[in-house]
Amino acid sequence: IKTMLLKFKENGATIFGSTYDIEMALAPELYWETIKMAVEIFGEGRVTGVVIVDFSSTEENFEVITKMIEIGAVPQPVVISPKSLPELNELRKSIAIAVAVRKYSKRLKTSIN
């Protein structure tokens, strides 16, 4: 996988994107390994992860999105059903807050050092 990601970058790619479907996650360890490698190669904020949101497992949605933020990837939740829109708006607010806190804590670390 690392070789493939490096080839993408060598051939001009500046970002990397991947999709995580909570219902169909067959090899989550491989997915997270790929996302971590992509962040190492392309840099924080240059890797996106589309999360196919399933509101029957809201806690798992939040865990996946939080993990992406912690790794340095940008989560992009996608709604499966229009009935889920109110929950998606709440989820987006939570993501925005988590991203802002992460950015602020990085700036704080930099100014302390």
Residue pairs with C-beta under 8 A, 6 or more apart in sequence:
1 30
1 33
1 34
1 37
2 37
2 41
5 16
5 34
5 37
5 38
5 41
5 42
6 41
8 16
9 41
9 42
13 42
14 42
14 46
15 42
15 46
15 47
15 48
16 38
16 41
16 42
16 46
16 47
16 48
17 47
17 48
17 49
17 50
18 31
18 34
18 35
18 38
18 47
18 48
18 49
18 50
19 49
19 50
19 51
19 52
20 31
20 49
20 50
20 51
20 52
20 64
21 52
22 51
22 52
22 53
22 54
22 57
22 60
22 61
22 64
23 52
23 54
25 31
32 67
32 71
35 47
35 49
35 68
35 71
35 73
36 71
38 47
38 73
39 46
39 47
39 71
39 72
39 73
43 72
44 72
44 73
45 72
45 74
47 72
47 73
47 74
48 73
48 74
48 75
48 76
49 68
49 73
49 74
49 75
49 76
50 76
50 77
50 78
51 61
51 64
51 65
51 68
51 75
51 76
51 77
51 78
52 78
52 80
53 61
53 77
53 78
53 79
53 80
53 84
53 88
53 91
54 60
54 61
54 80
55 61
55 81
55 84
55 87
58 87
58 91
61 77
61 91
62 91
62 94
64 75
65 75
65 77
65 91
65 94
65 95
65 98
66 98
68 74
68 75
69 75
69 95
69 98
69 99
69 102
70 102
74 99
75 95
77 88
77 91
77 92
77 95
79 85
79 88
